[in-house]
Amino acid sequence: MAAKGANRINQQPAFILHQYPYRETSRLLDVFSRDHGRLVIMARGVQRPGSQLRSVLLGYQPLLLDWFGSGEVKTLHAASWQPGIPQLTGTSLLCGMYLNELLQRILPRDTPAAELFADYYELLRTLARAEASLPEQALRCFERTLLQRYGYALAWDCTADGKPVLAGGTYTFTAESGLQLLEAGQAGIAGQTLLDFAADKSLLPAQLAELKQFMRTILNLTLLDGRPLQTRLLLRELARMA
């Protein structure tokens, strides 16, 4: 809610996607808020010793933020932490890093996205539980939601020309032709995987692996314009080292 005449927003649910040092004692926060979408907020003096806000401004944690200002960069007035999501660790933390970079690249500034905010909140809760393959499938579902929201709504159970996906077929995606059936012997994603994903069935590890690569291809060709995410490169390097 906004205070009259002050361009001020109070008690706004939000998450910090990333933060950067600013000058000697401040930070710039890249924030995803429920009612105002993505915006940049300056946290003055937060890097000073003894700052009470330093321990509050955490990534992957639900916050209530107060800010003011009419320019492109707002100014933080107050912040409070809201319980409910354990801190991410290990693989879940890497997934969270990927998720936040994806949102930074895709979300436009100052555009409300309350439903997507709710989906993001629930996905973080899933990552915090870290139950076997559950985070992988939840990530793929969230990526599907992003594609739908920003103009690339695939049917998943039928091709771009309206033909039903065949369980025994193999498929590919191109920016020009959408989802298409491949000739026998060509590499792609199995039709059964697409059908199971369309029906929101629990996917097997092998299905999750091919869906991950397939979704990566779609995102690169659409929302990411072919520019790789830094967290993907990090995950690839960690896998190589392991």
C-alpha positions, 0 to 999 in steps of 0.5 A: 500500500502506498502512503499518500503523496510520498511515492512510498510502498509499505509492507510489500512481499518481496524476494531479493534476486541479486545484490551489488555493492554500491559506493562504500556503504550501500547496496543495490538490490534487484528485487522481485516484489508481489505487486510491483514486479521487478525493480531496483532498490538502494539500501543505504548504509547497509554495509556499515558495521552494525547495520541491522538490515545486513542480516535481513537482506538475504536471498531466497528468503521472504521479506516485507519491504518498505521503499520510497522514490519516484525514479528508476532506483527506489530507496529502501526504508525498512525490511523484515524477514518472514519465516517459512523457507529454510536456507537453501544449501547444496544442489538446491542452492545452485538451483536457486542461483539458476532460478534467480538469474533466469528471472533477472534475464526474463522479467521486465522492470516495473511489471506486476506478476503476482501469479508468477511471484506465487509460483516462485515462492512455492518453488523455493519451498520445494527447493528447500525440501530437496526431495530427490528428483522433485526440484528438477521437475518443479524447475521444469514446470516453472520454466514452462510457466515462464514460456507461457507467460511471455508468449511461448505457450507450447501445447506439449501434447501436440506439434505446432501443426496440430498433430498429436504427439506420439508416445513412440515418436521423437521430437525437436523444437525450432524457433521457426517451426515450433515442436516437430516430429523427427524422422526415425533415428534422429536425436530429440526428446521422446514423445512419451516424456512430452506426454507425461510432462503435459499431464503433470505426471512424475517423470523418471530420472532419464525423462528429467534429463532429456526434458532438461536439455529440451527445455534449455534449447527452447529457452535459448531460442526464445526468452534468452536470445541465445545468450547462456546463463552464467549459472549454467556455465558454473554448473557445467564446470562443477560437473566437470570437476566432479 
